[in-house]
Amino acid sequence: MPLPDAVPPPEDFAAFLGLSARLGRDIRRTQGAGGNTSIKQDGVMWVKASGTWLAEAEARPITVPVRLDPLARALRENDPRAETAVDFVLAEGNAAGLRPSIETSFHAVLPQRVVAHFHCVDTIALAVRTDREALIAERLDALPGLAWTSVPYRRPGTPLARAIDERMGERPDVLVLFNHGLVVCGESVEEVAARIEAVTAALAVPPAPAPAPDRAALEALAAGSPWQPAEEDAAHAPALVPAALRFATAGAFYPDHVIFLGERVRVAEDRAGLDRLAAEAEPSRLVLVPGRGVLQSRTLTLGGAAMVRCLAEVARRVPAEAPLVPLGPADLHALLNWEAEQYRQTLDRAAPQAAAR
């Protein structure tokens, strides 16, 4: 997308957008508006805008230019402006009036020129376990020359950015964010692309096979209710694989699940159970019908539908015996009452509903 001469993009901007789009189109790496990428040049950082989809990086404007050093300084000085980063946007390069990603501040403190953050389902399946450190170290330590570190769960935004900044003395190429995803860094688009392939291959977890959903039974069960069957067959695994059912109902494990699907996934065995759930003050956006499939809210957005599929992909990769670390009550409260995420949900609700796709 051409930009004013006052804020020229890097020469490899097209390659950067291509990498962003490839990440966005891969359901195992990015779901809906999740994930963000950035590229730096001459004191300016181009970063994905809040609520936009990486998959659309080559089709429409999804990036915002921000002043790099002032933003990093604001974060380190506990300046509240670092939370949204809107005060650091270069307006002349933001004709679309976009708002920076909620995670812009951590991109600013990473010294590498190109950064890709994405919600790799294989990584999440390992990073929600109590034995995650050993499991991940065994895999990543085997990659020659790779500098990596893990980061404990922090709310996205400035709390996560500060936790990442604490690791910068190690100058890691890869950061594994517990209960969240991956950050892959490098000095060029090509280096980051190659590193992504190597790291995701090392962290790959084979998914458990899942049978097809019983769509006829689901349609009959959900008739006249607030729910309908999930559109993609692959999204139904949490109701069809016992280990996946155990994971899906054990709590909320990563931020975007909480934001788009809520704190709890419910289970209904029959219509009476479904009616009881429908009578609740805030009916669950997701209901699992064991042995039949998944029902999702009829008002679920495209972003929400992407997170239903994400849950299925993660759940199929977590063994039944795996010890788990769900997000705690304070983590859930911080996510659900965070203005930046409420803004992103507003953008998502403005998009077509999943049922209309």
N, C-alpha and C positions, 0 to 999 in steps of 0.2 A: 504494500500500500504506500504510495508516494507521500512524503512528508515535507514540510517547509524546510528551506535551506538553513533556517536558523537552528534546526535540530535534526541534522542528517543522521540517518540510521547507519549502523556498521555495514561495511561492504559485504559481510557474510550474513546479513539480516535475512535474506531469502532462505538460506540454508538453515538458519535458526528457526524460522517459521515452519520449515518442512519437518524438522525434528519435533517441534512442538505438536504439529498435526499428527505425526505418526504415533506419538505417545498418546494423544487424545483419542485416536481411533482404536486402540488396543484395550479391550475391556479388562484384561489382566493387569494393566498398568494404570489406567485412568478411567474414572466413571463420572459421567456428567460434567459438571463444572469443577470437579476436583482437580488438584494438581496445579502447578504453576512453573513457569520457566522464566529465565532472565538472561540478558546479555549486556555487558558493560563496555563503554567506550568514552574516553575523554571526559570522565567525571559524570557521565549520564548512564543510568541503568534503565533499559527497556524491560518491563516486567508485565506479566499477564495481568489483565484487569479482573477485578472481582466479579464473579457471576458469569464470566465468559467461559466458553468451552475451548480447550486446547485443540480439539478436533477441527475447529473452524478457523485455525490460525492462518490458513492460506486463502480463506474465502472472504473474511471480513476483518476489520480492525479489532484486535483483542489485546493490544499492548499499550502501556502508558509509560512515557519517559519521566523519570524522577531524578532529582539532584542527589547524587550518590553520597558524597562525604557529609553534607549536612544531615542527611537522614541517619547515617551510621552514628554520627556524633550525638544526635538527639536520643537515639536508643541508649547509648552508653551514659548519657547524662540524665536518664530517666525523664526525659521531656515527654509529656503525654501525647504530643503531636506524632510521635513515632508509631503509635498504635494504628492509625488509619493511613498515615503517610500522605494524606491529601495535600498538606501544606508544602510538600516538596515536589509536586507535579509541575512539569514544564508545560504550561498551558498552550504554548505555541505548537507543541507537538501532540496535543490531545484534542484534536478537532471534534472527536466523538463524545467528549465530556465524560470519559470513563474514570472509574475510581480504582486505585491500585489494589492488587490482591491483598487479602487480609494477612498474608505472610510476607509482604514486601520487605519488612524490616530484617528478616533473617537473610534474605538474599543480599541485602546491603552490607552485612558484616562478613560475608564469605569473600575471601580475597580473589578467588578464581573468576575468570572473565565470563564463563558460561555456567549456568546452574540449572539443573532440572530436578524438580521435586514432584513425585507422583506416588499414588497409593497402590503400589504393587501388591496384588492379593497374596502372592507367595510370601513376600516379606511380612505382611500383616499376620499371616497364618503362623509364622514363627515368632513374631514380635509381641504376640498376646499371651505367650506361655511363660511360666515361671522359670523354665530352664532355657530361655531365649538366648542369654549371653553365650552359653557354651555351644548351643546349636549353631548360632550365627558365626561365632568365631571359628568353629571347625570348617565352615564352608568358605568364609572370606579370607582366612589366613592362608588358604591353599592357592590364592591368586597371587602370582608373583608381582612384587613391586607395588601392591595396592596399599595405600594408607587409608584406614577406615576407623571409625569410632561409633559408639552407640550413644544415644541421647535419651535420658529418661523422659517419660511422658510429661509434657507441659501443655497448657492450653495454647493453641495456635495464636499467632500474634506476637506481642512483645514478650510474654513469658517464655515461649519457645525460642524466640530470637536471642534472648539473653542466655538461655541454656546452651544454644549453639555457639554463641560468642565465647563462652567459657572454654570451648573445645578448640578455639582457633590457634592456640599455641602448638597443637599437634598438626595443623594444616592438613586435615583429612581430605581425601578425594571423594570419599563416600561416607555418609552419615546414615545410620539406621535409627529411625525415630521409633521408639517403643510405642505400641498401640497407635501407629500412625502411618508410617511408610518409609520411603527412601528419599535421600538427597544425593545426587551425583554431580560432581563438579569437574571442571577442566578449563584449559586455556583456549580451546577451540571447539566448534560444534562437532567436528569429526572425532575429537578425543572423547567428548562426553557421550556421543552416540556409541562409540566402541566400548566405552566403560559400562554403559547401561546394559549392553548385550552380555558382557562378561559377568557382571554382578547379578543380573536377574537369572542367568543360567545357573550360577552357583547357588542361588537361593531358591531355585525351583522346587516345588513340592507337588508330587503327582496327586491329582484330584481323585477322590473315590468315585467310582461309577454310580450313576443315578438312573433309575428307570424313568420312563415317560410319565407325566402326570395323567390323572384320570379327569380329563376336561369335562366330560359329560356329567360326572358326579359333582364336580365343582360348580358347574353352571347351575345345576338343579339346586344344590345346597345354597348358593349365593343369591338366587332369584329374589328380587325385592329387598335385598340387604344393602348396606353401605359398601359392600365389597364385590370384587369381580376377580376371576382368575388372572394371575400374572401372564403377560403376553408371551414371554419367551419360555420355551420348555426348560431351558437351562436354569431359569430362575426358581424352579420348583424344588430343587434338591434339598433345602432345609426341612421339608416335610416328608421326604422320600428316603433319606439316608439317616439311619439312627444316630450316628455320630454327629452329623450335621444338625439334626434336631436338638441334640443335647447342647451343642455350641450356641445355636441361635436363640435358645431360651435361657442361657446361663447369664445373660447380662448384655450390656452395650460395651463394645471393645475399642471403637475408634471414632474420631470426631464426626465424620460425615454421616455415619449411620445415625448418630444421635440427632443431628440437625435435620435430616430428611425423613427419618423413620421413627424417631422418638426413642424413649428410654427402654421400652419393653416390646417384645414380640409375643403375641398371645397365641394360644392353642385352642381349637374347637374340634370336638370329635363329631358333632352332629348339629342339626339346625337349632336344637334347644340351646346348645352351648354358644352358637353364633348369635342367637337372639339375646342371650345374657350379655355378651360383649357389646352388642349394638346399643344396649340400654345404658352403658356406662357414660359418664359425663363427657369424656373425651375418648371415643372409640379408637382402638389401635389402628394404625395405618397398615399393619401387616398381621395376618392371621394364618397360622399353619394348620392344615388339616392332615394329620398323620396318615400316610399311606395313599393320599390322594393328590395333595399339592398345596400351592400357596394362593391365598386370596389377598389382594391389595385394595386399598381404598379407591373408590371410583373417582375421587378427586385428586389422586396422586399425580404429581407433576412428572415431567420427563426426568428431572433430576432425581426425584424420588424413585422412579422406576429403575433408573441406573443403579441406585443403591440397593434395590431388591436383588438385582443380578450380582452386585458386589458381595452381598451377604452370602449368596449361594456359592460363589467362587471361593470365598474365604472358608466357609463352613465345610466344604468338601475337602479341604486341605488340613483340617485339624483332627487328629486321631481321637477316638473316643476316650482314651486314657490320658490325654494330654492335660497337664496341670495349667490352669488358666488364670489370667490377671485382667478382670474387667475394669472398666473405669469406675471410680468411686463416686459417691453422692456429691462431693464437692466438685469433682470434675464435670459431672453432668450439669450441675447448677451453673457453673461458669460458662459452659457452652450454650445452654438454653437461654441465658440472660445476657448474652454478649451482643452489643449493638451491631458489630460488624457482621456477625452471622445472621442477625435478623435482616440486615440489608441484603445479604446474599439470598436469603429465602424470598424476599420481596421480588428480586429479579427472577428467581425461579418460578414464582407463581404467575409472573407476567407472561411466561412462555406457555405453549399449548400443553394441555394435560396429556398424560400418558395414553389415556384411552382414545384420544383423538389422533394419535400418530398414524 
